[in-house]
Amino acid sequence: MFLGLLAFTTLLPYAVMPLAVFFGKDLNSLLLASTLINFLGGNAHVAATTFFYSDPVMRGHFREHKIRYVFVPMLLIVGTGVAYLLAPEPVDRYVLLFFYMWQTYHYQRQNIGILSFFAAATDRAPVSKLERLSLELAAAAGMLALVKIYGLSRETVFEPFTYLIFHVASVVYILVPGVVVAAFIATPRLARNPLRALGLILFSAF
């Protein structure tokens, strides 16, 4: 059930977002679908992180590493919000851009974690280097593409290089299917494991 629910929540945006575009008469339909998915799938898992701070074993681990698990997260949460609030134009654009880049990286690290769940639960084997590389390349391409996609290049140092950066992102992303194929060749068990194979393809497409 756990693996099935993970697969379902992974597939849901791939189904809902195109349907919202197809049936939506304007951008509001797409924004509504996106907001609903983020509300249902985003807020709960972030809030669930607080569980680890209530667990006695984890609290002991956090106390031994306060800088990493207490001070740095607090500094990032408060500091990023304050920086965006107070930063003048166009500095606030950089804050927003790098936040979206970090968010893309964070989401893909979660996908690597889910793929690791799939591999451990089915093959009792770790994710291969090629599987991990395909997901990391996809994340790098997405992070670079944000410069153009979010239109944050205006009035920033990215403006003269926006399309060059986007082309680099496209080239990086074109490499991903090749790495996925190489992963199937190097790891024959992938082809015999529909769940792990589907996860690799979907997370690489992310």
Backbone as CSV, one residue per row, in Angstrom:
resi,resn,N_x,N_y,N_z,CA_x,CA_y,CA_z,C_x,C_y,C_z
1,MET,0.836,-1.207,0.000,0.000,0.000,0.000,0.872,1.259,0.000
2,PHE,1.959,1.203,0.785,2.856,2.358,0.863,3.446,2.679,-0.507
3,LEU,3.956,1.666,-1.188,4.547,1.875,-2.509,3.482,2.289,-3.523
4,GLY,2.296,1.715,-3.396,1.209,2.073,-4.308,0.787,3.519,-4.159
5,LEU,0.692,3.989,-2.908,0.331,5.390,-2.668,1.415,6.341,-3.176
6,LEU,2.676,5.956,-3.024,3.761,6.771,-3.556,3.654,6.887,-5.076
7,ALA,3.364,5.756,-5.721,3.216,5.760,-7.180,2.028,6.625,-7.600
8,PHE,0.924,6.532,-6.848,-0.278,7.312,-7.173,-0.012,8.811,-7.059
9,THR,0.615,9.224,-5.954,0.867,10.654,-5.765,1.892,11.175,-6.762
10,THR,2.757,10.301,-7.246,3.716,10.706,-8.275,3.017,10.924,-9.606
11,LEU,2.072,10.053,-9.926,1.370,10.138,-11.210,0.319,11.241,-11.244
12,LEU,-0.221,11.618,-10.086,-1.336,12.563,-10.036,-1.057,13.882,-10.760
13,PRO,0.074,14.558,-10.506,0.311,15.827,-11.216,0.436,15.645,-12.722
14,TYR,0.998,14.500,-13.153,1.136,14.255,-14.589,-0.231,14.157,-15.263
15,ALA,-1.244,13.740,-14.510,-2.591,13.618,-15.057,-3.375,14.915,-14.913
16,VAL,-3.312,15.532,-13.732,-4.154,16.696,-13.438,-3.719,17.938,-14.208
17,MET,-2.424,18.204,-14.262,-1.967,19.445,-14.882,-2.307,19.523,-16.378
18,PRO,-2.038,18.478,-17.184,-2.445,18.549,-18.593,-3.955,18.677,-18.764
19,LEU,-4.732,17.985,-17.909,-6.188,18.090,-17.998,-6.652,19.506,-17.675
20,ALA,-5.989,20.142,-16.696,-6.358,21.509,-16.338,-6.109,22.457,-17.503
21,VAL,-5.024,22.219,-18.232,-4.718,23.054,-19.393,-5.720,22.794,-20.523
22,PHE,-6.059,21.508,-20.721,-6.945,21.136,-21.822,-8.361,21.651,-21.604
23,PHE,-8.872,21.493,-20.376,-10.245,21.878,-20.103,-10.370,23.312,-19.584
24,GLY,-9.281,23.884,-19.128,-9.342,25.237,-18.576,-9.472,26.284,-19.666
25,LYS,-10.337,27.256,-19.438,-10.523,28.325,-20.421,-9.509,29.451,-20.237
26,ASP,-8.899,29.514,-19.064,-7.905,30.550,-18.824,-6.867,30.038,-17.827
27,LEU,-5.939,30.892,-17.508,-4.843,30.517,-16.620,-5.321,30.189,-15.214
28,ASN,-6.474,30.742,-14.800,-6.957,30.511,-13.436,-7.223,29.028,-13.160
29,SER,-7.681,28.296,-14.178,-7.940,26.863,-13.993,-6.650,26.116,-13.689
30,LEU,-5.594,26.470,-14.409,-4.307,25.838,-14.185,-3.764,26.197,-12.804
31,LEU,-3.907,27.455,-12.436,-3.435,27.895,-11.121,-4.209,27.218,-10.001
32,LEU,-5.521,27.026,-10.211,-6.344,26.357,-9.199,-5.902,24.912,-9.021
33,ALA,-5.667,24.213,-10.125,-5.219,22.817,-10.057,-3.861,22.730,-9.380
34,SER,-2.961,23.628,-9.763,-1.622,23.630,-9.175,-1.676,23.915,-7.681
35,THR,-2.489,24.893,-7.292,-2.610,25.253,-5.880,-3.207,24.107,-5.075
36,LEU,-4.212,23.423,-5.645,-4.859,22.311,-4.950,-3.866,21.170,-4.720
37,ILE,-3.080,20.848,-5.756,-2.091,19.774,-5.630,-1.045,20.142,-4.583
38,ASN,-0.588,21.398,-4.619,0.411,21.840,-3.644,-0.147,21.831,-2.231
39,PHE,-1.426,22.204,-2.102,-2.043,22.227,-0.770,-2.178,20.815,-0.211
40,LEU,-2.654,19.894,-1.058,-2.873,18.528,-0.598,-1.564,17.774,-0.396
41,GLY,-0.605,18.002,-1.278,0.619,17.212,-1.221,1.815,17.908,-0.623
42,GLY,1.760,19.236,-0.530,2.935,19.962,-0.070,2.934,20.290,1.406
43,ASN,1.837,20.860,1.880,1.818,21.335,3.270,1.956,20.201,4.288
44,ALA,1.278,19.096,4.044,1.266,18.010,5.028,2.656,17.435,5.252
45,HIS,3.392,17.211,4.188,4.695,16.562,4.370,5.702,17.517,5.002
46,VAL,5.536,18.819,4.764,6.423,19.783,5.424,6.120,19.825,6.921
47,ALA,4.835,19.899,7.256,4.447,19.923,8.669,4.825,18.621,9.365
48,ALA,4.778,17.494,8.628,5.111,16.205,9.226,6.566,16.129,9.665
49,THR,7.401,17.004,9.127,8.811,17.031,9.525,8.957,17.308,11.018
50,THR,7.992,18.017,11.597,8.078,18.329,13.026,8.032,17.072,13.889
51,PHE,7.523,15.965,13.319,7.505,14.714,14.082,8.893,14.346,14.593
52,PHE,9.899,14.547,13.737,11.252,14.140,14.106,11.772,14.907,15.314
53,TYR,11.243,16.130,15.498,11.664,16.916,16.657,10.929,16.484,17.927
54,SER,9.915,15.654,17.783,9.187,15.143,18.951,9.645,13.736,19.345
55,ASP,10.436,13.105,18.471,10.918,11.759,18.738,12.161,11.816,19.636
56,PRO,12.154,11.105,20.772,13.287,11.184,21.718,14.632,10.829,21.088
57,VAL,14.657,9.789,20.253,15.920,9.369,19.640,16.442,10.448,18.696
58,MET,15.547,10.985,17.857,15.959,12.014,16.907,16.342,13.306,17.620
59,ARG,15.635,13.622,18.699,15.978,14.834,19.447,17.407,14.759,19.987
60,GLY,17.783,13.580,20.444,19.149,13.406,20.914,20.156,13.620,19.797
61,HIS,19.829,13.102,18.617,20.705,13.288,17.450,20.779,14.766,17.069
62,PHE,19.643,15.456,17.123,19.618,16.880,16.775,20.426,17.708,17.768
63,ARG,20.342,17.332,19.040,21.090,18.078,20.054,22.599,17.970,19.831
64,GLU,23.019,16.833,19.286,24.438,16.644,19.003,24.875,17.400,17.750
65,HIS,23.921,17.785,16.924,24.237,18.494,15.671,23.310,19.707,15.536
66,LYS,23.352,20.591,16.521,22.425,21.722,16.570,22.585,22.653,15.377
67,ILE,23.799,22.855,14.934,24.014,23.796,13.825,23.257,23.331,12.587
68,ARG,23.371,22.033,12.265,22.745,21.513,11.049,21.238,21.410,11.161
69,TYR,20.721,20.966,12.314,19.308,20.625,12.419,18.447,21.677,13.124
70,VAL,19.068,22.679,13.730,18.300,23.705,14.440,18.614,25.095,13.894
71,PHE,19.877,25.491,14.005,20.223,26.871,13.683,20.172,27.172,12.187
72,VAL,20.728,26.282,11.368,20.714,26.520,9.918,19.297,26.540,9.348
73,PRO,18.418,25.553,9.689,17.043,25.637,9.183,16.322,26.915,9.607
74,MET,16.482,27.310,10.864,15.836,28.541,11.327,16.370,29.755,10.573
75,LEU,17.680,29.780,10.362,18.289,30.903,9.643,17.796,30.966,8.201
76,LEU,17.684,29.803,7.557,17.218,29.767,6.170,15.763,30.202,6.055
77,ILE,14.916,29.692,6.944,13.486,30.019,6.879,13.253,31.506,7.109
78,VAL,13.793,32.015,8.200,13.586,33.425,8.545,14.388,34.327,7.607
79,GLY,15.644,33.944,7.350,16.516,34.791,6.541,16.036,34.972,5.121
80,THR,15.544,33.888,4.505,15.065,33.993,3.129,13.830,34.886,3.044
81,GLY,12.910,34.717,3.994,11.704,35.556,3.999,12.029,37.022,4.202
82,VAL,12.910,37.302,5.151,13.288,38.691,5.430,14.047,39.287,4.245
83,ALA,14.935,38.489,3.651,15.717,38.978,2.513,14.813,39.351,1.343
84,TYR,13.812,38.497,1.075,12.901,38.800,-0.038,12.034,40.007,0.287
85,LEU,11.643,40.134,1.548,10.775,41.238,1.953,11.491,42.579,1.878
86,LEU,12.746,42.610,2.270,13.469,43.875,2.395,14.368,44.197,1.203
87,ALA,14.708,43.194,0.423,15.647,43.419,-0.676,15.028,44.305,-1.746
88,PRO,15.770,45.282,-2.251,15.256,46.146,-3.316,15.322,45.434,-4.664
89,GLU,14.614,45.992,-5.638,14.746,45.505,-7.009,16.159,45.822,-7.506
90,PRO,16.809,44.925,-8.256,16.348,43.595,-8.652,16.879,42.484,-7.739
91,VAL,17.400,42.850,-6.566,17.989,41.841,-5.690,16.960,40.790,-5.292
92,ASP,15.700,41.213,-5.065,14.686,40.250,-4.650,14.445,39.185,-5.716
93,ARG,14.718,39.528,-6.964,14.565,38.536,-8.031,15.575,37.395,-7.866
94,TYR,16.777,37.734,-7.441,17.794,36.702,-7.217,17.375,35.797,-6.064
95,VAL,16.828,36.406,-5.019,16.376,35.618,-3.867,15.312,34.621,-4.312
96,LEU,14.346,35.097,-5.109,13.264,34.233,-5.579,13.794,33.144,-6.510
97,LEU,14.690,33.525,-7.420,15.235,32.564,-8.372,15.993,31.447,-7.664
98,PHE,16.866,31.823,-6.736,17.649,30.799,-6.054,16.786,29.958,-5.122
99,PHE,15.679,30.526,-4.621,14.740,29.725,-3.834,14.099,28.652,-4.714
100,TYR,13.652,29.043,-5.914,13.038,28.078,-6.823,14.056,27.017,-7.262
101,MET,15.303,27.436,-7.445,16.339,26.468,-7.805,16.540,25.461,-6.686
102,TRP,16.625,25.963,-5.449,16.769,25.055,-4.304,15.559,24.132,-4.202
103,GLN,14.358,24.683,-4.435,13.137,23.892,-4.333,13.142,22.748,-5.355
104,THR,13.578,23.050,-6.576,13.671,22.018,-7.607,14.653,20.929,-7.192
105,TYR,15.801,21.337,-6.662,16.795,20.377,-6.174,16.215,19.532,-5.043
106,HIS,15.507,20.189,-4.133,14.900,19.511,-2.978,13.886,18.468,-3.437
107,TYR,13.022,18.845,-4.380,12.008,17.910,-4.872,12.665,16.688,-5.508
108,GLN,13.721,16.915,-6.280,14.358,15.785,-6.947,15.108,14.893,-5.952
109,ARG,15.635,15.490,-4.872,16.243,14.664,-3.832,15.180,13.770,-3.181
110,GLN,13.969,14.304,-3.055,12.870,13.480,-2.546,12.583,12.318,-3.504
111,ASN,12.611,12.607,-4.803,12.369,11.558,-5.789,13.445,10.476,-5.723
112,ILE,14.685,10.881,-5.494,15.757,9.896,-5.327,15.465,9.027,-4.106
113,GLY,14.954,9.655,-3.046,14.588,8.903,-1.847,13.478,7.907,-2.117
114,ILE,12.461,8.333,-2.870,11.346,7.424,-3.187,11.828,6.276,-4.069
115,LEU,12.691,6.583,-5.050,13.241,5.526,-5.895,14.052,4.537,-5.052
116,SER,14.722,5.052,-4.031,15.467,4.186,-3.119,14.517,3.269,-2.351
117,PHE,13.339,3.824,-1.963,12.312,2.984,-1.322,11.894,1.855,-2.256
118,PHE,11.607,2.213,-3.510,11.182,1.221,-4.490,12.237,0.119,-4.641
119,ALA,13.501,0.536,-4.786,14.584,-0.428,-5.004,14.773,-1.331,-3.787
120,ALA,14.743,-0.735,-2.598,14.951,-1.517,-1.375,13.802,-2.480,-1.112
121,ALA,12.582,-2.039,-1.420,11.405,-2.854,-1.113,11.192,-3.987,-2.117
122,THR,11.696,-3.822,-3.321,11.426,-4.818,-4.356,12.655,-5.665,-4.696
123,ASP,13.778,-5.004,-4.945,14.984,-5.728,-5.347,15.971,-5.945,-4.208
124,ARG,15.707,-5.323,-3.073,16.656,-5.369,-1.958,18.038,-4.920,-2.417
125,ALA,18.047,-3.893,-3.267,19.308,-3.401,-3.822,19.277,-1.884,-3.852
126,PRO,20.434,-1.236,-3.713,20.467,0.233,-3.747,20.275,0.773,-5.161
127,VAL,19.934,2.034,-5.245,19.816,2.713,-6.536,21.200,2.779,-7.181
128,SER,21.282,2.465,-8.458,22.574,2.463,-9.147,23.053,3.884,-9.419
129,LYS,24.321,4.007,-9.739,24.899,5.328,-10.030,24.254,5.956,-11.261
130,LEU,23.931,5.145,-12.265,23.312,5.676,-13.479,21.882,6.144,-13.211
131,GLU,21.139,5.411,-12.382,19.797,5.854,-12.010,19.861,7.207,-11.306
132,ARG,20.772,7.296,-10.362,20.928,8.548,-9.617,21.373,9.682,-10.544
133,LEU,22.275,9.371,-11.468,22.776,10.397,-12.391,21.657,10.933,-13.271
134,SER,20.752,10.069,-13.729,19.661,10.533,-14.593,18.771,11.537,-13.858
135,LEU,18.493,11.267,-12.591,17.667,12.179,-11.803,18.411,13.481,-11.494
136,GLU,19.703,13.379,-11.239,20.482,14.576,-10.925,20.635,15.479,-12.154
137,LEU,20.809,14.878,-13.331,20.885,15.667,-14.562,19.563,16.375,-14.838
138,ALA,18.457,15.665,-14.606,17.136,16.270,-14.811,16.956,17.464,-13.885
139,ALA,17.399,17.334,-12.636,17.287,18.437,-11.683,18.151,19.614,-12.113
140,ALA,19.365,19.338,-12.569,20.261,20.415,-13.012,19.658,21.162,-14.198
141,ALA,19.073,20.401,-15.135,18.441,21.031,-16.298,17.271,21.912,-15.866
142,GLY,16.456,21.409,-14.947,15.314,22.184,-14.463,15.741,23.440,-13.745
143,MET,16.797,23.361,-12.953,17.278,24.522,-12.217,17.777,25.605,-13.165
144,LEU,18.497,25.205,-14.203,18.989,26.175,-15.182,17.838,26.777,-15.989
145,ALA,16.858,25.940,-16.325,15.728,26.407,-17.147,14.875,27.438,-16.424
146,LEU,14.912,27.437,-15.096,14.089,28.381,-14.328,14.419,29.829,-14.645
147,VAL,15.645,30.096,-15.050,16.050,31.465,-15.382,15.140,32.038,-16.457
148,LYS,14.748,31.210,-17.420,13.860,31.663,-18.497,12.391,31.421,-18.162
149,ILE,12.086,30.246,-17.603,10.692,29.856,-17.385,9.969,30.832,-16.466
150,TYR,10.618,31.246,-15.386,9.973,32.146,-14.433,10.113,33.617,-14.825
151,GLY,10.754,33.878,-15.960,10.881,35.251,-16.416,11.631,36.137,-15.442
152,LEU,12.547,35.525,-14.670,13.269,36.300,-13.659,14.558,36.898,-14.209
153,SER,14.785,36.731,-15.505,16.024,37.243,-16.078,15.957,38.743,-16.350
154,ARG,14.744,39.285,-16.370,14.603,40.715,-16.671,15.265,41.553,-15.576
155,GLU,16.026,42.533,-16.027,16.685,43.471,-15.123,17.649,42.772,-14.160
156,THR,18.215,41.666,-14.579,19.214,40.977,-13.776,20.410,40.662,-14.662
157,VAL,21.460,40.139,-14.045,22.658,39.814,-14.816,22.420,38.667,-15.787
158,PHE,21.296,37.943,-15.630,21.015,36.810,-16.505,20.485,37.252,-17.872
159,GLU,19.998,38.486,-17.963,19.272,38.924,-19.157,20.028,38.670,-20.459
160,PRO,21.324,39.015,-20.581,22.001,38.779,-21.872,22.213,37.301,-22.177
161,PHE,22.113,36.453,-21.140,22.457,35.040,-21.318,21.261,34.107,-21.125
162,THR,20.059,34.676,-21.073,18.877,33.870,-20.759,18.720,32.692,-21.709
163,TYR,18.755,32.954,-23.007,18.511,31.886,-23.970,19.691,30.934,-24.061
164,LEU,20.900,31.439,-23.817,22.062,30.548,-23.783,21.940,29.568,-22.618
165,ILE,21.558,30.078,-21.452,21.371,29.216,-20.279,20.272,28.196,-20.543
166,PHE,19.188,28.643,-21.196,18.080,27.733,-21.484,18.507,26.646,-22.463
167,HIS,19.342,27.007,-23.455,19.832,26.000,-24.403,20.737,24.997,-23.705
168,VAL,21.569,25.481,-22.785,22.414,24.573,-22.007,21.535,23.612,-21.203
169,ALA,20.465,24.154,-20.593,19.531,23.317,-19.838,18.910,22.259,-20.741
170,SER,18.552,22.649,-21.958,17.937,21.704,-22.909,18.916,20.590,-23.277
171,VAL,20.177,20.966,-23.514,21.189,19.965,-23.856,21.384,18.986,-22.701
172,VAL,21.441,19.513,-21.478,21.603,18.654,-20.302,20.419,17.693,-20.195
173,TYR,19.210,18.226,-20.447,18.019,17.380,-20.306,17.947,16.322,-21.409
174,ILE,18.478,16.646,-22.599,18.487,15.673,-23.697,19.341,14.460,-23.334
175,LEU,20.334,14.663,-22.464,21.195,13.557,-22.046,20.457,12.555,-21.155
176,VAL,19.387,13.012,-20.499,18.710,12.179,-19.500,18.171,10.870,-20.080
177,PRO,17.439,10.889,-21.208,16.944,9.592,-21.735,18.072,8.611,-22.033
178,GLY,19.201,9.127,-22.512,20.341,8.258,-22.786,20.876,7.596,-21.525
179,VAL,20.918,8.366,-20.440,21.389,7.817,-19.169,20.387,6.787,-18.637
180,VAL,19.091,7.055,-18.826,18.057,6.100,-18.398,18.224,4.774,-19.146
181,VAL,18.426,4.847,-20.466,18.631,3.633,-21.263,19.879,2.902,-20.783
182,ALA,20.944,3.668,-20.516,22.185,3.059,-20.024,21.959,2.365,-18.687
183,ALA,21.108,2.953,-17.840,20.797,2.344,-16.542,20.087,1.010,-16.727
184,PHE,19.171,0.935,-17.704,18.477,-0.325,-17.974,19.447,-1.387,-18.482
185,ILE,20.397,-0.956,-19.304,21.369,-1.913,-19.848,22.319,-2.406,-18.759
186,ALA,22.760,-1.462,-17.917,23.727,-1.813,-16.878,23.098,-2.577,-15.721
187,THR,21.779,-2.383,-15.528,21.086,-3.047,-14.415,19.909,-3.840,-14.976
188,PRO,20.148,-5.079,-15.417,19.083,-5.879,-16.055,17.841,-6.048,-15.196
189,ARG,17.984,-6.044,-13.864,16.822,-6.248,-12.997,15.804,-5.121,-13.146
190,LEU,16.209,-3.964,-13.656,15.290,-2.840,-13.840,14.138,-3.217,-14.770
191,ALA,14.463,-3.878,-15.871,13.439,-4.247,-16.853,12.440,-5.241,-16.279
192,ARG,12.848,-5.982,-15.247,11.963,-6.981,-14.644,11.223,-6.428,-13.424
193,ASN,11.389,-5.145,-13.169,10.773,-4.516,-12.000,9.942,-3.304,-12.459
194,PRO,8.653,-3.509,-12.761,7.831,-2.412,-13.308,7.771,-1.183,-12.400
195,LEU,7.678,-1.388,-11.090,7.554,-0.257,-10.174,8.818,0.597,-10.175
196,ARG,9.960,-0.051,-10.060,11.225,0.686,-10.048,11.486,1.339,-11.402
197,ALA,11.171,0.632,-12.489,11.372,1.180,-13.833,10.479,2.399,-14.059
198,LEU,9.213,2.283,-13.637,8.288,3.403,-13.786,8.760,4.599,-12.965
199,GLY,9.230,4.337,-11.737,9.736,5.417,-10.909,10.911,6.119,-11.544
200,LEU,11.840,5.361,-12.098,13.015,5.946,-12.750,12.602,6.833,-13.916
201,ILE,11.687,6.365,-14.731,11.264,7.141,-15.916,10.507,8.403,-15.499
202,LEU,9.573,8.266,-14.568,8.778,9.434,-14.129,9.638,10.465,-13.420
203,PHE,10.520,10.014,-12.548,11.343,10.950,-11.808,12.376,11.627,-12.711
204,SER,12.804,10.922,-13.748,13.701,11.555,-14.728,12.950,12.582,-15.554
205,ALA,11.674,12.305,-15.819,10.842,13.263,-16.563,10.516,14.495,-15.730
206,PHE,10.592,14.368,-14.389,10.267,15.468,-13.499,11.131,16.692,-13.786
